[in-house]
Amino acid sequence: MSKLPDHTSVASKVTELTALLLLLALLVVLLTELPSEVFSPASKSFFFAIGAIGAWRYSWWFVQALRSVWYNRRIFPRLRAAADAAGDAAKPSELYVLCTSFRIDPDVTYQVYEGLVREVGDYGVPTTIFASLSDRTDVDIITHVMEDLGWPDNVELRYMFQKGDGKRSAMAEVLRAISRRAPAPDALLVSMDGDILLEPGTLSRSLSFFKTNEDLGALTTNNSAIVNGGDVTKEWYDLRYAQRHLVMSSLSVSRRLLVLTGRYSAFRLDLATQPSFIELVENDHVEHWRFGNFKFLSGDDKSTWYWLLKNGWRMLYLPDVYVSGFEELPDRRRFFKSTTDLMRRWYGNMLRTSGRAIALGPRPMGIFTWWSLVDQRLSMWTTLIGPMVAILVTLFVRPSFIFAYALWILFTRSISTLILAWQRGRYSLLWIPLIYYNQVFGALLKTYVSFRFNRQKWSRQGISAGEPSDPVAVSRQRRMGHVLHGFFVAVMFYVLLLATGVLQPPDRTAMAILQGPAPGEAQASRETPGTANRWLAMTLADGSPSGAVTLPPDRLKLDEGLLEIVATTQRMRTERLSGAAGDQTTTLEISPALARHIRDASGRPLDGSGIETCSTSQGCALELDDREVTLVDLNIRVQPGRS
């Protein structure tokens, strides 16, 4: 993989040093304050809940990483060698460039078109550049570029002005204009945004792959960012591109991708000028059971990708060719709000298209690509399991668990960022908190958008779409989205309550106790040790927030089976067991074997003579493995029998 462009924006050394000191301080605090009880056997349910989901998620991520390495180290070098060996014979007879701009800074526009025209001139193929513009001042800037570069002989420039209703209609107008020119059969199309700087050699190092791969419909390249913003913003963009590189490389093993990035992608022109292709770009829409038929606003790169995927064309990612985007958050002073707006748009584009792609089945894309699409929808829920379990266990079981979870996050995200850095060619400590932010907050946004993906907004152009024109229908749709979203979250929350043991589902014994015994069965139930053992064991396990439980006025017949049941219970929250208050009494009739595990007020095992009264001032103790349960305000009678 080639070196990152020199103008890639990265955090300063001062910021990296500050991040290092803060992370080291956090690690010291966690290690010194981490209670030893976190690693006790009672913690196994917590580690299983966190670890099981983590093992599944990270095993899938590890498969992606291995495939990425295999592609970059084994498969792509052979593809690169074949493409380079083709030389000038791999050049198309014609090249068309579609470059869309909307209110781009004049300095950026000049740099973009200077790089584009210089690249086209060096490539040497007759090229027509269609500049889709929104402002007539851009014409003066581009004319200035052409004059500075001497109006290259192989470059023809065409201007088309946008309607202002989005990028899709602008692209469709240009594609129809190209089709009317009757381009050559082997002509190629480069589609790029007006804020993308082509690095030297971009065209010569990318377009030759179409000649050596006859079934290749489109390709895209690696990205870097020239960021106008702070250090955190710079590393946020570069981390996203590092993650993109890993996934794109992995999918390219199957000769498929999950998106054809609108920043820079190249197509076979005979595909891009087909009427169905142009229609999908301009009027892509979805028919949804709740939202009805609504048109897509952004996400043209998802539409072009879906058309190629549906029609069986292969796609490729070039990891050694970079294009650099001039990036800036919608509001530089508000990182959280700006990244929220951007991710909401990106995830909306993904969710609006992935459903119909999944419906195509594995046949047109292969099982790995198909499952990757399915995993996109699963991961937005599974990613939230770890934080939710950590919060539940910390609040209701043991507060110290939050330390273990923080260590888990620090460890796993450090490993993840090291793998990303190995493939990206650079590393930043800011990636550790940022990757967790992208994963968890991104998952929250995905779940939010999944119930409202008809709501679309393009911050740069200030337009929105997707909702009905009737305010009543809009209100109804939004309320239904809130209800469905709340229902799914509630179900997930309830399942996690059960899985972590914070909430125990009622068993048949508990239900029978709640219903009460049928006439004539009361005496039998009191004299059945198995039933009483199980009921008391569940009572000890469930307990209460205070750790104290009061038994009903009754006579419970118990034996040593109680110890076996308690031993199989994952946790026991009860520390104090009290008898009924007032004139009513609670009596435990226990076997001699169980009596050896109960100590009287003096600390001696029960001798079996008479009835032992455990008072508030002189309580008894039931020994269970490594802990004791205090017994107060009840009577204990040892049953006669073999000791």
ZARO-736615 format. One line per 4 residues: their letters; for each residue z, x, y of C-alpha. Coordinates in steps of 0.2 Angstrom, whole numbers, plus 2048, in hexadecimal, padded with zeros to 3 digits. Layout:
<rs>
a = Z/X/Y | ...;
</rs>
This chain:
<rs>
mskl = 800/800/800 | 7FB/806/811 | 808/80B/81F | 80D/7FD/82B;
pdht = 804/7FE/83C | 80D/808/849 | 80F/7FA/855 | 819/7EF/848;
svas = 829/7E9/851 | 839/7EF/84A | 84C/7EF/84F | 852/7FD/859;
kvte = 85D/80B/851 | 86C/805/85B | 86B/7F4/854 | 869/7FA/842;
ltal = 878/805/844 | 882/7F7/84B | 87D/7EC/83C | 882/7FA/830;
llll = 894/7FB/838 | 896/7E8/837 | 890/7E7/825 | 89C/7F6/820;
allv = 8AA/7ED/829 | 8A7/7DD/820 | 8A6/7E6/810 | 8B7/7EE/813;
vllt = 8BF/7DE/818 | 8B8/7D5/808 | 8BE/7E3/7FC | 8CF/7E5/804;
elps = 8D3/7D3/806 | 8CB/7CD/7F6 | 8DA/7C5/7EB | 8DA/7CB/7D9;
evfs = 8DB/7B9/7D3 | 8C9/7B7/7D8 | 8C4/7C0/7C7 | 8D1/7B7/7BD;
pask = 8CB/7AC/7AE | 8CE/79C/7B8 | 8C0/7A2/7C3 | 8B3/7A1/7B6;
sfff = 8AD/790/7BB | 8A9/796/7CC | 8A0/7A5/7C6 | 896/79B/7BA;
aiga = 891/78E/7C7 | 88B/79C/7D3 | 885/7A8/7C6 | 87B/79C/7BB;
igaw = 871/796/7CA | 870/7A7/7D1 | 869/7AE/7C1 | 85C/7A1/7C0;
rysw = 856/7A3/7D2 | 857/7B6/7D2 | 84E/7B7/7C1 | 840/7AE/7C8;
wfvq = 840/7B8/7D8 | 841/7C8/7CD | 831/7C2/7C3 | 828/7C0/7D4;
alrs = 82E/7D2/7D9 | 827/7D9/7C9 | 817/7D1/7CA | 815/7D7/7DC;
vwyn = 818/7E9/7D7 | 80C/7E7/7C8 | 7FF/7E0/7D4 | 801/7ED/7E2;
rrif = 803/7FC/7D6 | 7F6/7F7/7C8 | 7EB/7E9/7CB | 7E7/7EB/7DE;
prlr = 7E2/7FD/7DD | 7D4/7F9/7D1 | 7CE/7EB/7DC | 7CF/7F7/7EB;
aaad = 7C5/804/7E2 | 7B7/7F8/7DD | 7B6/7F1/7EE | 7B5/802/7F7;
aagd = 7A9/808/7EA | 79D/7FA/7EF | 79B/802/800 | 78E/7FB/80C;
aakp = 786/7F0/7FE | 796/7E5/7FF | 793/7E0/811 | 78C/7CF/814;
sely = 77C/7CC/81D | 785/7C1/82A | 797/7BF/830 | 79F/7B1/83A;
vlct = 7B0/7B2/843 | 7BA/7A3/847 | 7C7/7A7/854 | 7D2/799/85B;
sfri = 7DD/79C/86A | 7E9/790/874 | 7F2/796/883 | 7F3/7A8/87E;
dpdv = 7F9/7B5/88A | 7EA/7BD/893 | 7F0/7CF/88E | 7F1/7C9/87C;
tyqv = 7E0/7C1/87C | 7D8/7D1/883 | 7E0/7DC/875 | 7DB/7CF/868;
yegl = 7C9/7CE/86D | 7C8/7E1/870 | 7CE/7E4/85E | 7C2/7D7/857;
vrev = 7B3/7DC/860 | 7B6/7EE/85D | 7B8/7EA/84A | 7A8/7E0/849;
gdyg = 79F/7ED/852 | 7A4/7FA/846 | 7A1/7EF/837 | 78F/7EF/83C;
vptt = 78A/7DE/835 | 782/7D0/840 | 791/7C6/846 | 793/7B6/84F;
ifas = 7A4/7B4/857 | 7A9/7A2/85B | 7B7/7A2/868 | 7C0/792/867;
lsdr = 7C9/791/878 | 7D4/786/882 | 7D3/78E/893 | 7C4/794/89C;
tdvd = 7CD/7A3/8A3 | 7CB/7AA/891 | 7B8/7AB/893 | 7BB/7B7/8A1;
iith = 7C7/7C2/896 | 7BB/7C2/888 | 7AC/7C6/893 | 7B6/7D5/89A;
vmed = 7B9/7DB/888 | 7A7/7DA/884 | 7A2/7E4/894 | 7AF/7F1/890;
lgwp = 7A8/7F3/87E | 796/7F3/884 | 791/7E3/87D | 78E/7E9/86B;
dnve = 77D/7E4/864 | 782/7DC/854 | 78F/7D0/85D | 78A/7BF/863;
lrym = 798/7B5/86C | 799/7A2/86D | 7A6/798/876 | 7AD/787/871;
fqkg = 7BA/77E/87A | 7C8/774/871 | 7CC/762/874 | 7DE/765/875;
dgkr = 7E3/75B/866 | 7E7/76A/85A | 7DF/778/851 | 7D7/76E/843;
sama = 7CA/765/84E | 7C6/776/856 | 7C3/77E/845 | 7B8/770/83F;
evlr = 7AD/770/84E | 7AA/783/84C | 7A6/781/839 | 79A/773/83D;
aisr = 791/77E/84A | 790/78D/83D | 789/781/830 | 77B/77C/83C;
rapa = 775/78E/83E | 771/78F/82C | 77A/79E/827 | 775/7AA/819;
pdal = 77B/7A6/808 | 786/7B6/807 | 78D/7B3/819 | 7A0/7B5/81B;
lvsm = 7AC/7AC/827 | 7BC/7B4/82F | 7C8/7A7/835 | 7D6/7AE/840;
dgdi = 7E2/7A9/84E | 7E0/7AF/860 | 7F0/7B9/860 | 7EB/7C4/851;
llep = 7E7/7D6/853 | 7DB/7DD/846 | 7E0/7EF/841 | 7D2/7FC/83F;
gtls = 7C8/7FA/82F | 7CE/7E8/82C | 7BC/7E1/829 | 7B5/7EF/81F;
rsls = 7C5/7F0/814 | 7C6/7DD/811 | 7B5/7D5/810 | 7AE/7E0/802;
ffkt = 7B9/7D7/7F6 | 7AD/7C8/7F6 | 79F/7D3/7EF | 7A9/7DA/7E1;
nedl = 7B2/7C9/7DC | 7A5/7BC/7DA | 7B2/7AE/7D7 | 7BC/7B2/7E7;
galt = 7BC/7A4/7F3 | 7C7/7AB/801 | 7D4/7B9/804 | 7E1/7BD/811;
tnns = 7EA/7CD/816 | 7FB/7D5/819 | 804/7D1/82A | 80E/7DB/836;
aivn = 815/7D4/847 | 815/7DA/859 | 824/7D0/85F | 829/7CC/871;
ggdv = 83C/7C9/86E | 84C/7D1/869 | 850/7DB/85A | 856/7CD/84F;
tkew = 845/7C4/852 | 83B/7D3/84E | 844/7D5/83D | 843/7C3/83A;
ydlr = 830/7C3/83B | 82F/7D4/831 | 83A/7CD/823 | 82F/7BD/822;
yaqr = 820/7C8/820 | 829/7D3/813 | 82D/7C3/809 | 81B/7BD/80B;
hlvm = 814/7CE/804 | 81F/7CC/7F5 | 81A/7BB/7F1 | 807/7BD/7F5;
ssls = 806/7CC/7EA | 80E/7C3/7DC | 803/7B4/7DD | 7F3/7C0/7DE;
vsrr = 7F6/7C5/7CC | 7F0/7B4/7C8 | 7E2/7B5/7D5 | 7EA/7A6/7DF;
llvl = 7F5/7A5/7EE | 801/798/7F6 | 7F8/798/807 | 7E9/79F/810;
tgry = 7F2/7A5/820 | 7E9/79F/830 | 7ED/7B0/838 | 7DF/7B8/82F;
safr = 7D5/7B2/820 | 7C4/7B5/81A | 7B9/7A8/811 | 7A8/7A7/808;
ldla = 79E/79E/816 | 795/793/80A | 7A6/78B/805 | 7AD/78A/817;
tqps = 79E/780/81D | 79E/773/80F | 7A0/762/816 | 7B0/75E/80C;
fiel = 7B8/76F/811 | 7B5/76B/824 | 7BB/759/821 | 7CB/75F/819;
vend = 7CE/76B/827 | 7CB/75E/835 | 7D3/74E/82D | 7DE/754/81F;
hveh = 7EB/746/81C | 7F7/73F/80F | 7FA/72E/808 | 80D/72C/806;
wrfg = 816/71E/7FE | 822/71D/80D | 819/725/81B | 808/71D/818;
nfkf = 7F8/727/81D | 7FB/734/82A | 7F1/743/830 | 7F6/755/82F;
lsgd = 7F9/75D/840 | 7FB/770/83C | 7F9/779/82B | 7E6/77B/82B;
dkst = 7E9/78B/820 | 7F1/77F/813 | 7E2/774/813 | 7D6/782/811;
wywl = 7E1/789/803 | 7E2/778/7FA | 7CF/775/7FB | 7CC/786/7F2;
lkng = 7DA/783/7E6 | 7D3/772/7E1 | 7C1/778/7DF | 7C6/787/7D4;
wrml = 7C3/795/7DF | 7CD/7A5/7DE | 7D7/7AD/7ED | 7DD/7BE/7F0;
ylpd = 7EA/7C7/7FA | 7E7/7D9/801 | 7F7/7E2/803 | 7F0/7F2/80B;
vyvs = 7E7/7E9/819 | 7F1/7E4/828 | 7EE/7D8/837 | 7FB/7D8/845;
gfee = 801/7C8/84D | 808/7C7/85F | 818/7BD/85B | 824/7B4/867;
lpdr = 831/7A7/863 | 82E/796/86C | 83E/79A/876 | 843/7AC/876;
rrff = 855/7A8/87C | 858/79C/86E | 855/7A4/85D | 85D/797/852;
kstt = 853/788/85A | 843/792/85B | 844/797/849 | 849/786/844;
dlmr = 839/77E/84C | 82E/78B/844 | 835/789/833 | 834/776/834;
rwyg = 822/777/838 | 81E/784/82A | 828/77A/81D | 821/76A/822;
nmlr = 80F/771/81F | 815/778/80E | 81D/767/808 | 80E/75D/80F;
tsgr = 802/766/804 | 80C/76D/7F5 | 80E/75B/7ED | 7FC/758/7EB;
aial = 7F9/76A/7E5 | 806/767/7D7 | 7FE/757/7D3 | 7EE/761/7CE;
gprp = 7F8/769/7BF | 7F7/77B/7B9 | 7E5/77A/7B3 | 7DC/77F/7C4;
mgif = 7E9/78C/7C9 | 7F2/792/7BA | 804/78F/7B4 | 80C/79C/7BF;
twws = 805/796/7CF | 808/784/7CB | 81A/788/7C7 | 81C/792/7D7;
lvdq = 817/782/7E0 | 824/778/7D6 | 831/785/7D9 | 82E/784/7EC;
rlsm = 835/772/7EB | 843/776/7DF | 849/785/7E8 | 84E/77C/7F8;
wttl = 85B/773/7EE | 861/780/7E2 | 863/78C/7F1 | 870/781/7F8;
igpm = 87B/780/7E8 | 883/791/7EB | 88A/78D/7FC | 88F/77C/7F8;
vail = 898/782/7E8 | 8A1/790/7F2 | 8A7/783/7FF | 8AD/777/7F2;
vtlf = 8B6/783/7E8 | 8BE/78C/7F7 | 8C4/77B/7FE | 8CA/773/7EE;
vrps = 8CE/780/7E1 | 8D2/791/7E8 | 8CF/797/7FA | 8CC/7A9/7F5;
fifa = 8BC/7A5/7ED | 8B3/7A6/7FD | 8B6/7B9/7FD | 8AD/7BA/7EC;
yalw = 89E/7B0/7F3 | 89D/7BB/802 | 89C/7CA/7F7 | 88F/7C2/7EC;
ilft = 884/7BE/7FB | 886/7D0/802 | 882/7D8/7F1 | 873/7CD/7EC;
rsis = 86B/7CD/7FD | 86D/7DF/7FE | 863/7E1/7EE | 856/7D5/7F3;
tlil = 853/7DE/804 | 852/7EF/7FB | 844/7E8/7F0 | 83B/7E1/7FF;
awqr = 83D/7F1/808 | 836/7FB/7FA | 826/7F1/7FA | 825/7EF/80D;
grys = 828/801/811 | 836/7FF/81D | 848/7F8/81D | 854/7F0/829;
llwi = 866/7EB/827 | 863/7DC/831 | 859/7D5/822 | 869/7D2/818;
pliy = 870/7C4/823 | 85F/7BE/828 | 859/7BC/816 | 868/7B1/813;
ynqv = 865/7A7/823 | 853/7A4/81E | 858/79F/80C | 866/793/810;
fgal = 862/78C/821 | 84F/78C/81B | 854/782/80C | 85E/775/817;
lkty = 84F/773/822 | 843/771/813 | 84E/763/80C | 84F/75B/81D;
vsfr = 83C/75C/81F | 838/756/80E | 83E/745/813 | 836/745/824;
fnrq = 826/750/821 | 81B/743/82A | 824/749/83B | 819/757/842;
kwsr = 81A/761/851 | 811/770/858 | 81B/779/865 | 80E/784/86C;
qgis = 802/775/86F | 810/769/873 | 809/75B/868 | 810/751/85A;
agep = 80A/745/84D | 80D/73C/83C | 818/72D/841 | 812/71B/844;
sdpv = 80E/715/856 | 81A/706/853 | 82C/70B/859 | 833/6FF/84C;
avsr = 82A/707/83E | 82F/718/844 | 841/713/844 | 840/70C/833;
qrrm = 838/71B/82C | 845/726/833 | 853/71C/82D | 84C/71C/81B;
ghvl = 84A/72F/81C | 85D/730/821 | 862/725/812 | 857/72E/805;
hgff = 85D/73F/80B | 86F/73A/80B | 86D/733/7FA | 866/743/7F2;
vavm = 873/74D/7FB | 881/742/7F5 | 87B/743/7E3 | 87A/756/7E4;
fyvl = 88B/757/7EB | 892/74B/7DE | 88A/756/7D0 | 892/766/7D7;
llat = 8A3/75E/7D9 | 8A2/75A/7C6 | 89B/76B/7C2 | 8A8/775/7CB;
gvlq = 8B6/76B/7C4 | 8BC/765/7D5 | 8B9/753/7CF | 8BB/74E/7BC;
ppdr = 8B1/73F/7B5 | 8BC/732/7AC | 8BC/734/799 | 8BF/726/78D;
tama = 8D2/72A/78C | 8D3/729/79F | 8CA/719/7A0 | 8D5/712/792;
ilqg = 8E4/716/79C | 8DD/70F/7AC | 8D9/6FE/7A3 | 8EA/6FE/79A;
papg = 8ED/6FB/787 | 8E8/6EB/77F | 8F6/6DF/779 | 8FE/6E6/76A;
eaqa = 8F7/6F8/76D | 904/6FF/779 | 910/704/76C | 902/70C/762;
sret = 8FB/716/770 | 90C/71D/775 | 90F/723/763 | 8FE/72B/761;
pgta = 900/73E/765 | 8EE/741/766 | 8EB/735/774 | 8FB/73A/77E;
nrwl = 8F6/74C/77C | 8E5/74A/783 | 8EB/73F/791 | 8F8/74B/797;
amtl = 8ED/75A/795 | 8E0/751/7A1 | 8EE/74C/7AD | 8F4/75F/7AD;
adgs = 8E2/764/7B0 | 8DD/758/7BE | 8EE/759/7C7 | 8EE/756/7DA;
psga = 8EC/760/7EA | 8FF/763/7EA | 900/769/7D8 | 90D/75B/7D4;
vtlp = 90A/74C/7C8 | 915/73D/7C5 | 914/736/7B3 | 916/723/7B1;
pdrl = 925/71B/7A9 | 921/71D/796 | 925/725/786 | 918/732/782;
klde = 917/73A/770 | 911/74B/771 | 90E/75A/765 | 907/76C/765;
glle = 8F6/765/766 | 8F9/764/779 | 8F9/777/77A | 8E8/778/771;
ivat = 8E0/76B/77D | 8E7/774/78C | 8E0/784/786 | 8CE/77E/786;
tqrm = 8D0/777/798 | 8C7/782/7A5 | 8D5/780/7B2 | 8E6/778/7B5;
rter = 8EC/773/7C6 | 8FD/76B/7C2 | 90C/775/7C5 | 919/767/7C5;
lsga = 91B/758/7B9 | 927/74B/7BF | 92D/73B/7B6 | 92D/72A/7BD;
agdq = 938/727/7CC | 946/71A/7CD | 94F/711/7BE | 93F/713/7B3;
tttl = 93E/723/7A9 | 931/72E/7A0 | 935/735/78F | 92B/742/786;
eisp = 92D/742/773 | 927/753/76E | 925/75C/75D | 930/76B/758;
alar = 921/776/75A | 91E/770/76C | 930/772/770 | 92F/784/76E;
hird = 924/785/77D | 931/77B/788 | 940/783/790 | 94F/77A/797;
asgr = 958/77D/7A7 | 960/78D/7A0 | 94F/794/79A | 953/791/788;
pldg = 947/789/77C | 94C/777/777 | 957/776/768 | 952/765/763;
sgie = 963/75D/764 | 964/74D/76E | 95A/749/77D | 957/757/78B;
tcst = 957/750/79C | 94D/75A/7A9 | 954/756/7BA | 94E/75A/7CB;
sqgc = 95C/767/7CD | 95A/76E/7BC | 948/76C/7B6 | 940/772/7A6;
alel = 930/77C/7A4 | 921/77A/799 | 919/78A/795 | 906/78A/794;
ddre = 8FD/79B/791 | 900/7A5/7A1 | 908/798/7AB | 916/78B/7AC;
vtlv = 917/779/7B0 | 928/773/7B7 | 92F/763/7B0 | 93B/758/7BA;
dlni = 942/747/7B9 | 93E/743/7A7 | 946/743/796 | 940/74E/787;
rvqp = 944/749/775 | 93F/755/767 | 939/74B/758 | 941/74F/747;
grs = 936/758/73B | 930/769/735 | 933/776/742;
</rs>
